[in-house]
Amino acid sequence: SRILTAAATYYRLTRDHAFLHAETPALANLVQRIAARQIHTGPARDRLAPEPLSTDLEGRNVDSVSGQIAAVQGLLAIDRVWSSVGDTAHATRARTLAQSIDHALRPVVAKASKRLSDGSLFVPAALGQKPFAQLTASRAGSYWNLVMPYALASGWFPAHSSAARGITRYLLAHGARLL
């Protein structure tokens, strides 16, 4: 999904049509790979199946909030590129997939997020994760600090919203700057 975001950013900055033409098959394949990970039944319907959070945690699948938000961001970014060049079939596929993941993920993230007594808002990097008193005190907290910036920078949490202010407060009060 980060590859989709990077390709879309590159195209937006350069308008390199040859690049887009050459890479569209591989980018469409990435969209298809994301679609293949989508769950089709049960309470997790339309979200993405759990996967390892990083390459050094290969044996442990997690229901990644940050990964799914990054997937939505990448899909919407490449949708805008394909829409801008008139590739409606690819654009529609990416947009429809992004919207279905987003629609399924938002209520789950809202329920899993915790407003803490200090006024901060903890949003888990993986569903089931509990707030960290100090991010620097554990490996899991360190991973949270590494992966959540992708979700926070995605625009999924609107700037200046109550959620964004609460998340910023969490970052500042729980050691994110010290990692």
C-alpha positions as CSV (number, residue, x, y, z in Angstrom):
1,S,0.0,0.0,0.0
2,R,2.9,2.4,0.6
3,I,4.1,1.6,-2.9
4,L,0.7,2.8,-4.2
5,T,1.1,6.0,-2.2
6,A,4.7,6.5,-3.4
7,A,3.8,5.9,-7.0
8,A,0.9,8.3,-6.8
9,T,3.0,11.0,-5.2
10,Y,5.7,10.5,-7.8
11,Y,3.2,10.9,-10.6
12,R,1.5,13.9,-9.0
13,L,4.9,15.6,-8.8
14,T,6.3,14.7,-12.2
15,R,3.3,13.9,-14.4
16,D,5.5,11.2,-15.8
17,H,3.1,9.4,-18.1
18,A,5.6,6.9,-19.3
19,F,6.2,5.8,-15.7
20,L,2.5,5.5,-15.1
21,H,1.9,3.5,-18.3
22,A,4.8,1.2,-17.5
23,E,3.9,0.7,-13.8
24,T,0.1,0.4,-14.1
25,P,0.1,-3.4,-14.5
26,A,2.2,-3.8,-11.3
27,L,0.1,-1.2,-9.4
28,A,-3.1,-2.9,-10.5
29,N,-1.6,-6.2,-9.3
30,L,-1.0,-4.5,-5.8
31,V,-4.6,-3.4,-5.7
32,Q,-5.6,-7.0,-6.5
33,R,-3.3,-8.3,-3.8
34,I,-5.0,-6.0,-1.3
35,A,-8.4,-7.1,-2.5
36,A,-7.4,-10.7,-2.0
37,R,-6.7,-10.0,1.7
38,Q,-10.2,-8.6,2.2
39,I,-12.4,-10.6,4.5
40,H,-15.8,-11.4,3.0
41,T,-17.8,-12.7,6.0
42,G,-18.3,-12.3,9.7
43,P,-17.7,-9.4,12.0
44,A,-14.5,-8.4,10.3
45,R,-16.2,-8.3,6.9
46,D,-14.5,-5.9,4.4
47,R,-11.5,-5.3,6.6
48,L,-8.1,-6.8,5.7
49,A,-7.0,-10.2,7.1
50,P,-4.4,-10.1,9.8
51,E,-0.7,-10.1,8.7
52,P,2.7,-9.7,10.3
53,L,3.2,-6.1,11.5
54,S,6.8,-6.1,10.3
55,T,9.4,-8.3,8.7
56,D,11.0,-9.1,12.1
57,L,7.6,-10.3,13.4
58,E,6.9,-12.7,10.6
59,G,5.4,-15.4,12.7
60,R,2.8,-13.3,14.4
61,N,-0.2,-12.0,12.5
62,V,-2.0,-8.9,13.8
63,D,-5.2,-7.1,12.9
64,S,-3.3,-4.0,11.9
65,V,-5.0,-0.6,12.2
66,S,-2.1,1.3,10.8
67,G,-1.7,-1.1,7.9
68,Q,-5.3,-0.9,6.9
69,I,-5.3,2.9,7.1
70,A,-2.1,2.9,5.0
71,A,-3.9,0.6,2.5
72,V,-6.9,3.0,2.3
73,Q,-4.5,6.0,1.8
74,G,-2.6,4.2,-1.0
75,L,-5.8,3.0,-2.8
76,L,-7.3,6.5,-2.7
77,A,-4.0,8.1,-3.9
78,I,-3.7,5.8,-6.9
79,D,-7.5,6.2,-7.6
80,R,-6.9,10.0,-8.0
81,V,-4.0,9.4,-10.4
82,W,-5.9,6.9,-12.5
83,S,-9.0,9.1,-12.5
84,S,-6.8,12.1,-13.6
85,V,-5.6,10.2,-16.7
86,G,-9.0,8.7,-17.5
87,D,-8.3,5.1,-16.4
88,T,-11.8,4.7,-14.9
89,A,-11.7,0.9,-14.6
90,H,-8.6,0.9,-12.4
91,A,-9.6,4.0,-10.5
92,T,-13.1,2.6,-9.7
93,R,-11.6,-0.7,-8.5
94,A,-9.1,1.1,-6.2
95,R,-11.7,3.6,-4.9
96,T,-14.4,1.0,-4.3
97,L,-11.9,-1.2,-2.4
98,A,-10.6,1.7,-0.3
99,Q,-14.2,2.8,0.6
100,S,-15.2,-0.7,1.7
101,I,-12.1,-1.1,3.9
102,D,-12.6,2.4,5.3
103,H,-16.3,1.9,6.0
104,A,-15.6,-1.3,7.9
105,L,-12.6,0.0,9.8
106,R,-13.8,3.3,11.1
107,P,-16.3,2.0,13.7
108,V,-13.9,-0.7,14.9
109,V,-11.1,1.9,15.4
110,A,-13.5,4.2,17.2
111,K,-14.5,1.4,19.6
112,A,-10.9,0.3,20.1
113,S,-9.5,3.8,20.8
114,K,-9.3,4.8,24.4
115,R,-9.6,8.3,25.8
116,L,-7.2,8.4,28.8
117,S,-7.6,10.3,32.1
118,D,-4.9,12.8,31.0
119,G,-7.1,13.8,28.1
120,S,-5.0,12.0,25.5
121,L,-6.4,9.5,22.9
122,F,-4.8,6.2,22.3
123,V,-5.4,4.6,18.9
124,P,-4.1,1.1,18.7
125,A,-1.7,0.1,15.9
126,A,-3.3,-3.4,16.1
127,L,-6.7,-4.2,17.4
128,G,-6.7,-5.6,20.9
129,Q,-3.7,-3.4,21.9
130,K,-3.9,-1.6,25.2
131,P,-2.5,1.9,25.8
132,F,1.1,2.2,26.8
133,A,1.9,4.2,29.9
134,Q,5.4,4.8,28.3
135,L,6.0,3.9,24.7
136,T,9.7,3.5,25.4
137,A,9.2,0.9,28.1
138,S,8.4,-2.1,25.8
139,R,9.1,-3.5,22.4
140,A,5.3,-3.3,21.5
141,G,5.3,0.4,22.4
142,S,8.4,1.0,20.3
143,Y,6.6,-0.7,17.3
144,W,3.5,1.4,17.9
145,N,5.7,4.5,17.7
146,L,7.3,3.2,14.5
147,V,4.1,2.3,12.6
148,M,1.5,4.8,13.8
149,P,3.1,7.8,12.1
150,Y,2.0,6.3,8.8
151,A,-1.6,6.2,9.9
152,L,-1.4,9.6,11.6
153,A,0.1,11.2,8.4
154,S,-2.5,9.7,6.1
155,G,-5.3,12.2,6.7
156,W,-7.5,9.6,8.2
157,F,-7.7,11.6,11.4
158,P,-8.7,15.1,10.3
159,A,-6.2,17.9,11.3
160,H,-7.3,19.9,14.3
161,S,-10.1,17.4,15.1
162,S,-10.7,16.2,18.6
163,A,-9.2,12.9,17.7
164,A,-6.0,14.6,16.2
165,R,-5.6,16.7,19.3
166,G,-6.0,13.7,21.6
167,I,-3.6,11.6,19.6
168,T,-1.0,14.4,19.7
169,R,-1.5,14.7,23.4
170,Y,-0.9,11.0,23.7
171,L,2.3,11.2,21.7
172,L,3.7,14.1,23.8
173,A,2.7,12.6,27.2
174,H,3.7,9.0,26.6
175,G,7.3,9.2,25.3
176,A,7.0,9.3,21.5
177,R,9.6,12.0,21.3
178,L,12.1,10.0,23.4
179,L,12.1,6.9,21.2
